[in-house]
Amino acid sequence: MKTQIPKNRRAISPVISALILSAAVLTVGAAVWAYSQGAMTINAEYYAESVINMTDTISERFIIEHVCYKDVYYEDVGYVTELHVFVYNYGTVDIEVRVEVNGVTYPVDEEVWLKLPSKEMELYQTIPLDPIWGEELNIKAYTRRENNVYYKYQVP
Amino acid sequence: MSTISTKFRKGTSTILGTLIFIGIIFTSFIPMMLVMKQADTLYDMRKHELEFLDQERFDEEISFYAYPDAADDIILRIKNEGSTLLKIVMVWINDAEYPHDVNIQSMETKSLAPLDVVLQDLTSYTVKVITENGNVFSSEAGTLYYSSSTTDGWYTPSLGLCVHIENLQGKYQIIIRINIEADPLTDQTYTSDSMEHEDIEKMFWVDFPGTYYVTIKKDDPGSGWVNVIPPYNNEPVDVLWPASKPITDIYVSGIFA
């Protein structure tokens, strides 16, 4: 049996087709709009944050102002001779410091950073290191943002 | 029956798409670029600020002497020779720290309050100051030395006059006279070798602060000893320790006056 396609069948109404097309364009456009806005906001925030971090990194200013051995009294062990390293943060940003003496880093726990606020007079890192007369100690103080300062100390 | 023309129908989506694209440009891309540009501007501003602060630190210049007052006191005399305000935040005498908060204007001289030190026999005392900008200055007078066997306990720096002659070849004579009325035997005289081709630097040690009279001459084969520029012909030169440096420098050219 032959099926006959009606010859006078009309296509969907042009108004409805225009509406559907517009709706599809608007939906896709809105999605792209929302996505791009979110992506660009994140991008801008990330960029601004990285620039601020970079600004903080170049703003760091600190020196090792003094190094000496001192006898410190502890109730449990009595007098202990320690190397004291005094760091002065004269910059405008707070820093976190660790100290390296002849290649050994202090504090030994790698997660511990000594916080030194901006313009803070000093902070000393005590290091349990026996003095050897005449020995030259190469001391490096470095920050979490990877700035370094160096100091050479000869044990008196 | 009226219908929407085919042309209009085709244009609607294009226009909407264009509007959305422009919307994205204006509401996302341009604000993002503005934020980035602002961050870059802040970075550049901070960089210039830091360059200025570094220059300020570099320009800090002081003339600083430490000298004993009473047996266990050390006085610091600091002159700010830089062009900006100087702030002293810390004084170190050996391993003892003395926090300070002293401002010294440009070209101003200040004596800090005497610092009490724990004296140990036959011990050297090194004095240094730390400025707010992170500079460390040591006493120009060098290290002080304490010994209980001497009268007042302290050995202070040696005093002297240092004569620098910019040598243009020739023979020079330098006479340092303690007092113009004094016995000529108290003169210290130095005569250079005429074959020297380098600048001459000669130190004359003296025992006490005071005024000394300096004569510097150059040998002229035709007319004997003549003045150089500037002329030093029994010119008074002061050694004013501790108000001034323990060593007084004298500079002359090797040119005939």
Interface residues (C-beta under 8 A of the other chain):
Chain A: P14 V15 S17 A18 L21 S22 V25 L26 G29 A30 V32 W33 S36 Q37 A39 M40 T41 N43 A44 E45 Y47 A48 V51 I52 M54 T55 I58 S59 R61 F62 I63 E65 H66 C68 Y69 K70 F86 Y88 Y90 K119 M121 E122
Chain B: T3 I4 F8 R9 T12 S13 L16 G17 L19 I20 G23 I24 T27 S28 F29 P31 M32 V35 M36 Q38 A39 D40 L42 Y43 R46 K47 L50 L53 V89 M90 W92 N94 D95 E97 P99 I130 E132 N133 G134 V136
